[in-house]
Amino acid sequence: MGSRNFTSPPGISNESSIAAWLIIRGIAAAVGYVTGPYLSDHEISKFEKRQNEILMDYEKYFEMKEKFWSDMVDRQKNLMGRRKRQ
């Protein structure tokens, strides 16, 4: 009996099937990335709502800090004015 040759037909190689698999996976990932937010609007709106709440908290915090430092500067000016009058 002769030996059998179980190789791929000409034009098809293992490397080309891996490359095709990677290309298909890349295209699927890109499509999922682009269409994902439109498919799950509810989750996105929750995320955006939480993000807006955090931003509002930061704005309030910075307004309080700005007011605090503004008041400190005003107090310092008042103290300096009193010292000059004496």
N, CA, C and O atoms as a GROMACS GRO file, in nm:
protein
  344
    1MET      N    1   0.083  -0.117   0.000
    1MET     CA    2   0.000   0.000   0.000
    1MET      C    3   0.087   0.123   0.000
    1MET      O    4   0.194   0.126   0.060
    2GLY      N    5   0.040   0.222  -0.068
    2GLY     CA    6   0.114   0.347  -0.075
    2GLY      C    7   0.075   0.442   0.037
    2GLY      O    8  -0.027   0.423   0.103
    3SER      N    9   0.156   0.543   0.058
    3SER     CA   10   0.126   0.641   0.162
    3SER      C   11   0.026   0.743   0.110
    3SER      O   12   0.024   0.775  -0.009
    4ARG      N   13  -0.054   0.792   0.197
    4ARG     CA   14  -0.154   0.892   0.157
    4ARG      C   15  -0.104   1.030   0.195
    4ARG      O   16  -0.037   1.047   0.297
    5ASN      N   17  -0.136   1.127   0.114
    5ASN     CA   18  -0.095   1.264   0.138
    5ASN      C   19  -0.218   1.344   0.180
    5ASN      O   20  -0.306   1.369   0.097
    6PHE      N   21  -0.226   1.384   0.306
    6PHE     CA   22  -0.342   1.458   0.356
    6PHE      C   23  -0.310   1.606   0.366
    6PHE      O   24  -0.329   1.665   0.472
    7THR      N   25  -0.264   1.666   0.263
    7THR     CA   26  -0.234   1.809   0.264
    7THR      C   27  -0.353   1.886   0.209
    7THR      O   28  -0.443   1.828   0.147
    8SER      N   29  -0.352   2.014   0.233
    8SER     CA   30  -0.459   2.100   0.183
    8SER      C   31  -0.448   2.112   0.032
    8SER      O   32  -0.339   2.101  -0.024
    9PRO      N   33  -0.560   2.135  -0.033
    9PRO     CA   34  -0.555   2.158  -0.177
    9PRO      C   35  -0.473   2.283  -0.208
    9PRO      O   36  -0.457   2.369  -0.121
   10PRO      N   37  -0.422   2.296  -0.328
   10PRO     CA   38  -0.343   2.415  -0.362
   10PRO      C   39  -0.427   2.542  -0.348
   10PRO      O   40  -0.544   2.545  -0.385
   11GLY      N   41  -0.365   2.646  -0.295
   11GLY     CA   42  -0.434   2.774  -0.280
   11GLY      C   43  -0.495   2.793  -0.143
   11GLY      O   44  -0.534   2.905  -0.109
   12ILE      N   45  -0.506   2.689  -0.065
   12ILE     CA   46  -0.563   2.700   0.070
   12ILE      C   47  -0.455   2.656   0.168
   12ILE      O   48  -0.399   2.547   0.158
   13SER      N   49  -0.428   2.744   0.262
   13SER     CA   50  -0.327   2.710   0.363
   13SER      C   51  -0.381   2.744   0.500
   13SER      O   52  -0.481   2.815   0.514
   14ASN      N   53  -0.317   2.694   0.599
   14ASN     CA   54  -0.358   2.720   0.736
   14ASN      C   55  -0.344   2.869   0.769
   14ASN      O   56  -0.427   2.924   0.841
   15GLU      N   57  -0.240   2.934   0.717
   15GLU     CA   58  -0.219   3.076   0.743
   15GLU      C   59  -0.333   3.160   0.686
   15GLU      O   60  -0.375   3.258   0.748
   16SER      N   61  -0.382   3.124   0.568
   16SER     CA   62  -0.490   3.203   0.509
   16SER      C   63  -0.619   3.187   0.589
   16SER      O   64  -0.697   3.282   0.599
   17SER      N   65  -0.643   3.069   0.645
   17SER     CA   66  -0.765   3.052   0.724
   17SER      C   67  -0.754   3.130   0.856
   17SER      O   68  -0.854   3.184   0.904
   18ILE      N   69  -0.636   3.137   0.913
   18ILE     CA   70  -0.616   3.218   1.034
   18ILE      C   71  -0.636   3.365   1.002
   18ILE      O   72  -0.700   3.437   1.079
   19ALA      N   73  -0.582   3.409   0.890
   19ALA     CA   74  -0.597   3.549   0.851
   19ALA      C   75  -0.744   3.582   0.827
   19ALA      O   76  -0.792   3.688   0.868
   20ALA      N   77  -0.816   3.492   0.761
   20ALA     CA   78  -0.958   3.515   0.736
   20ALA      C   79  -1.035   3.521   0.868
   20ALA      O   80  -1.124   3.605   0.885
   21TRP      N   81  -1.001   3.432   0.960
   21TRP     CA   82  -1.066   3.431   1.091
   21TRP      C   83  -1.042   3.562   1.165
   21TRP      O   84  -1.134   3.619   1.224
   22LEU      N   85  -0.918   3.612   1.161
   22LEU     CA   86  -0.886   3.738   1.227
   22LEU      C   87  -0.959   3.856   1.164
   22LEU      O   88  -1.006   3.945   1.234
   23ILE      N   89  -0.969   3.855   1.032
   23ILE     CA   90  -1.039   3.964   0.963
   23ILE      C   91  -1.187   3.962   1.000
   23ILE      O   92  -1.246   4.067   1.028
   24ILE      N   93  -1.247   3.844   1.001
   24ILE     CA   94  -1.389   3.834   1.037
   24ILE      C   95  -1.412   3.878   1.181
   24ILE      O   96  -1.507   3.950   1.210
   25ARG      N   97  -1.324   3.835   1.272
   25ARG     CA   98  -1.337   3.876   1.413
   25ARG      C   99  -1.321   4.027   1.427
   25ARG      O  100  -1.392   4.090   1.504
   26GLY      N  101  -1.227   4.085   1.352
   26GLY     CA  102  -1.206   4.230   1.358
   26GLY      C  103  -1.327   4.306   1.308
   26GLY      O  104  -1.368   4.406   1.368
   27ILE      N  105  -1.385   4.260   1.200
   27ILE     CA  106  -1.504   4.326   1.146
   27ILE      C  107  -1.620   4.313   1.244
   27ILE      O  108  -1.693   4.409   1.267
   28ALA      N  109  -1.637   4.195   1.303
   28ALA     CA  110  -1.745   4.176   1.400
   28ALA      C  111  -1.726   4.266   1.522
   28ALA      O  112  -1.822   4.322   1.574
   29ALA      N  113  -1.602   4.280   1.568
   29ALA     CA  114  -1.575   4.366   1.683
   29ALA      C  115  -1.604   4.512   1.649
   29ALA      O  116  -1.661   4.584   1.730
   30ALA      N  117  -1.566   4.555   1.529
   30ALA     CA  118  -1.591   4.693   1.488
   30ALA      C  119  -1.741   4.720   1.478
   30ALA      O  120  -1.789   4.825   1.522
   31VAL      N  121  -1.815   4.627   1.422
   31VAL     CA  122  -1.960   4.644   1.410
   31VAL      C  123  -2.023   4.649   1.549
   31VAL      O  124  -2.112   4.731   1.574
   32GLY      N  125  -1.979   4.562   1.638
   32GLY     CA  126  -2.032   4.564   1.775
   32GLY      C  127  -2.000   4.692   1.847
   32GLY      O  128  -2.083   4.744   1.922
   33TYR      N  129  -1.880   4.744   1.826
   33TYR     CA  130  -1.839   4.868   1.891
   33TYR      C  131  -1.924   4.986   1.842
   33TYR      O  132  -1.962   5.072   1.921
   34VAL      N  133  -1.953   4.988   1.713
   34VAL     CA  134  -2.029   5.099   1.655
   34VAL      C  135  -2.177   5.089   1.690
   34VAL      O  136  -2.239   5.190   1.724
   35THR      N  137  -2.233   4.970   1.684
   35THR     CA  138  -2.378   4.956   1.706
   35THR      C  139  -2.415   4.930   1.851
   35THR      O  140  -2.533   4.938   1.886
   36GLY      N  141  -2.320   4.898   1.935
   36GLY     CA  142  -2.348   4.866   2.074
   36GLY      C  143  -2.429   4.970   2.148
   36GLY      O  144  -2.530   4.936   2.210
   37PRO      N  145  -2.388   5.097   2.145
   37PRO     CA  146  -2.465   5.199   2.218
   37PRO      C  147  -2.609   5.213   2.171
   37PRO      O  148  -2.697   5.247   2.250
   38TYR      N  149  -2.635   5.187   2.044
   38TYR     CA  150  -2.770   5.200   1.992
   38TYR      C  151  -2.856   5.080   2.031
   38TYR      O  152  -2.979   5.092   2.037
   39LEU      N  153  -2.794   4.968   2.057
   39LEU     CA  154  -2.870   4.849   2.094
   39LEU      C  155  -2.909   4.848   2.241
   39LEU      O  156  -3.010   4.788   2.279
   40SER      N  157  -2.830   4.915   2.324
   40SER     CA  158  -2.860   4.916   2.468
   40SER      C  159  -2.870   5.060   2.517
   40SER      O  160  -2.789   5.104   2.599
   41ASP      N  161  -2.969   5.133   2.468
   41ASP     CA  162  -2.989   5.272   2.508
   41ASP      C  163  -3.016   5.286   2.657
   41ASP      O  164  -2.974   5.384   2.719
   42HIS      N  165  -3.084   5.189   2.715
   42HIS     CA  166  -3.118   5.197   2.856
   42HIS      C  167  -2.992   5.201   2.942
   42HIS      O  168  -2.982   5.284   3.032
   43GLU      N  169  -2.897   5.115   2.914
   43GLU     CA  170  -2.772   5.112   2.990
   43GLU      C  171  -2.693   5.240   2.969
   43GLU      O  172  -2.632   5.292   3.062
   44ILE      N  173  -2.692   5.289   2.847
   44ILE     CA  174  -2.619   5.412   2.818
   44ILE      C  175  -2.682   5.529   2.892
   44ILE      O  176  -2.611   5.613   2.946
   45SER      N  177  -2.815   5.534   2.896
   45SER     CA  178  -2.879   5.646   2.964
   45SER      C  179  -2.850   5.640   3.114
   45SER      O  180  -2.834   5.745   3.177
   46LYS      N  181  -2.842   5.521   3.173
   46LYS     CA  182  -2.804   5.509   3.314
   46LYS      C  183  -2.663   5.562   3.335
   46LYS      O  184  -2.637   5.635   3.430
   47PHE      N  185  -2.574   5.522   3.246
   47PHE     CA  186  -2.434   5.566   3.256
   47PHE      C  187  -2.424   5.717   3.242
   47PHE      O  188  -2.356   5.783   3.321
   48GLU      N  189  -2.493   5.773   3.141
   48GLU     CA  190  -2.488   5.918   3.121
   48GLU      C  191  -2.550   5.992   3.239
   48GLU      O  192  -2.501   6.097   3.279
   49LYS      N  193  -2.658   5.938   3.294
   49LYS     CA  194  -2.722   6.001   3.409
   49LYS      C  195  -2.626   6.005   3.527
   49LYS      O  196  -2.613   6.108   3.592
   50ARG      N  197  -2.560   5.894   3.555
   50ARG     CA  198  -2.464   5.889   3.666
   50ARG      C  199  -2.346   5.983   3.640
   50ARG      O  200  -2.297   6.050   3.731
   51GLN      N  201  -2.301   5.986   3.516
   51GLN     CA  202  -2.190   6.075   3.480
   51GLN      C  203  -2.229   6.221   3.501
   51GLN      O  204  -2.149   6.300   3.550
   52ASN      N  205  -2.350   6.258   3.463
   52ASN     CA  206  -2.397   6.395   3.483
   52ASN      C  207  -2.409   6.428   3.631
   52ASN      O  208  -2.377   6.539   3.673
   53GLU      N  209  -2.455   6.331   3.712
   53GLU     CA  210  -2.463   6.354   3.857
   53GLU      C  211  -2.324   6.380   3.915
   53GLU      O  212  -2.307   6.468   3.999
   54ILE      N  213  -2.227   6.303   3.872
   54ILE     CA  214  -2.090   6.321   3.922
   54ILE      C  215  -2.036   6.458   3.881
   54ILE      O  216  -1.973   6.526   3.961
   55LEU      N  217  -2.062   6.497   3.757
   55LEU     CA  218  -2.015   6.629   3.711
   55LEU      C  219  -2.081   6.741   3.790
   55LEU      O  220  -2.016   6.840   3.823
   56MET      N  221  -2.210   6.726   3.820
   56MET     CA  222  -2.278   6.829   3.900
   56MET      C  223  -2.220   6.836   4.040
   56MET      O  224  -2.205   6.944   4.096
   57ASP      N  225  -2.186   6.719   4.098
   57ASP     CA  226  -2.124   6.718   4.230
   57ASP      C  227  -1.989   6.789   4.228
   57ASP      O  228  -1.957   6.864   4.319
   58TYR      N  229  -1.911   6.765   4.123
   58TYR     CA  230  -1.782   6.833   4.110
   58TYR      C  231  -1.801   6.984   4.097
   58TYR      O  232  -1.726   7.062   4.157
   59GLU      N  233  -1.901   7.025   4.019
   59GLU     CA  234  -1.926   7.168   4.002
   59GLU      C  235  -1.962   7.232   4.136
   59GLU      O  236  -1.912   7.339   4.169
   60LYS      N  237  -2.048   7.166   4.213
   60LYS     CA  238  -2.085   7.219   4.345
   60LYS      C  239  -1.963   7.228   4.435
   60LYS      O  240  -1.945   7.326   4.506
   61TYR      N  241  -1.880   7.125   4.432
   61TYR     CA  242  -1.759   7.123   4.515
   61TYR      C  243  -1.666   7.239   4.479
   61TYR      O  244  -1.617   7.309   4.567
   62PHE      N  245  -1.643   7.258   4.350
   62PHE     CA  246  -1.553   7.366   4.308
   62PHE      C  247  -1.612   7.503   4.336
   62PHE      O  248  -1.539   7.597   4.366
   63GLU      N  249  -1.745   7.517   4.325
   63GLU     CA  250  -1.808   7.644   4.362
   63GLU      C  251  -1.789   7.673   4.510
   63GLU      O  252  -1.761   7.787   4.548
   64MET      N  253  -1.804   7.570   4.594
   64MET     CA  254  -1.783   7.590   4.738
   64MET      C  255  -1.638   7.627   4.767
   64MET      O  256  -1.611   7.716   4.848
   65LYS      N  257  -1.544   7.559   4.701
   65LYS     CA  258  -1.402   7.590   4.722
   65LYS      C  259  -1.370   7.732   4.674
   65LYS      O  260  -1.295   7.804   4.740
   66GLU      N  261  -1.427   7.771   4.560
   66GLU     CA  262  -1.404   7.906   4.508
   66GLU      C  263  -1.460   8.010   4.605
   66GLU      O  264  -1.395   8.111   4.631
   67LYS      N  265  -1.579   7.986   4.657
   67LYS     CA  266  -1.639   8.078   4.753
   67LYS      C  267  -1.554   8.085   4.879
   67LYS      O  268  -1.533   8.193   4.934
   68PHE      N  269  -1.505   7.972   4.926
   68PHE     CA  270  -1.421   7.968   5.045
   68PHE      C  271  -1.297   8.055   5.026
   68PHE      O  272  -1.265   8.137   5.112
   69TRP      N  273  -1.227   8.037   4.915
   69TRP     CA  274  -1.104   8.114   4.892
   69TRP      C  275  -1.136   8.261   4.867
   69TRP      O  276  -1.058   8.348   4.907
   70SER      N  277  -1.247   8.288   4.802
   70SER     CA  278  -1.287   8.427   4.781
   70SER      C  279  -1.314   8.495   4.915
   70SER      O  280  -1.272   8.608   4.938
   71ASP      N  281  -1.384   8.425   5.004
   71ASP     CA  282  -1.409   8.479   5.138
   71ASP      C  283  -1.279   8.498   5.215
   71ASP      O  284  -1.264   8.597   5.288
   72MET      N  285  -1.185   8.406   5.200
   72MET     CA  286  -1.055   8.419   5.268
   72MET      C  287  -0.981   8.544   5.220
   72MET      O  288  -0.922   8.616   5.300
   73VAL      N  289  -0.984   8.568   5.090
   73VAL     CA  290  -0.918   8.687   5.035
   73VAL      C  291  -0.986   8.812   5.086
   73VAL      O  292  -0.919   8.909   5.123
   74ASP      N  293  -1.119   8.814   5.089
   74ASP     CA  294  -1.192   8.931   5.141
   74ASP      C  295  -1.158   8.956   5.287
   74ASP      O  296  -1.138   9.071   5.327
   75ARG      N  297  -1.150   8.851   5.368
   75ARG     CA  298  -1.114   8.868   5.509
   75ARG      C  299  -0.973   8.924   5.522
   75ARG      O  300  -0.948   9.011   5.606
   76GLN      N  301  -0.883   8.875   5.440
   76GLN     CA  302  -0.744   8.923   5.446
   76GLN      C  303  -0.737   9.070   5.407
   76GLN      O  304  -0.665   9.148   5.469
   77LYS      N  305  -0.813   9.109   5.305
   77LYS     CA  306  -0.815   9.250   5.265
   77LYS      C  307  -0.871   9.337   5.376
   77LYS      O  308  -0.820   9.446   5.403
   78ASN      N  309  -0.978   9.288   5.441
   78ASN     CA  310  -1.036   9.364   5.553
   78ASN      C  311  -0.936   9.380   5.667
   78ASN      O  312  -0.924   9.488   5.725
   79LEU      N  313  -0.864   9.272   5.698
   79LEU     CA  314  -0.763   9.280   5.804
   79LEU      C  315  -0.652   9.378   5.768
   79LEU      O  316  -0.606   9.455   5.853
   80MET      N  317  -0.608   9.375   5.645
   80MET     CA  318  -0.501   9.466   5.601
   80MET      C  319  -0.551   9.610   5.603
   80MET      O  320  -0.475   9.701   5.639
   81GLY      N  321  -0.676   9.632   5.567
   81GLY     CA  322  -0.732   9.767   5.571
   81GLY      C  323  -0.741   9.820   5.713
   81GLY      O  324  -0.714   9.937   5.737
   82ARG      N  325  -0.778   9.735   5.806
   82ARG     CA  326  -0.786   9.776   5.947
   82ARG      C  327  -0.648   9.809   6.001
   82ARG      O  328  -0.632   9.904   6.078
   83ARG      N  329  -0.548   9.733   5.962
   83ARG     CA  330  -0.412   9.758   6.011
   83ARG      C  331  -0.358   9.890   5.958
   83ARG      O  332  -0.286   9.961   6.029
   84LYS      N  333  -0.392   9.923   5.835
   84LYS     CA  334  -0.344  10.049   5.778
   84LYS      C  335  -0.410  10.169   5.845
   84LYS      O  336  -0.347  10.273   5.860
   85ARG      N  337  -0.536  10.154   5.886
   85ARG     CA  338  -0.606  10.265   5.951
   85ARG      C  339  -0.553  10.290   6.092
   85ARG      O  340  -0.562  10.403   6.142
   86GLN      N  341  -0.500  10.189   6.155
   86GLN     CA  342  -0.454  10.206   6.294
   86GLN      C  343  -0.326  10.276   6.299
   86GLN      O  344  -0.272  10.299   6.407
   0.00000   0.00000   0.00000
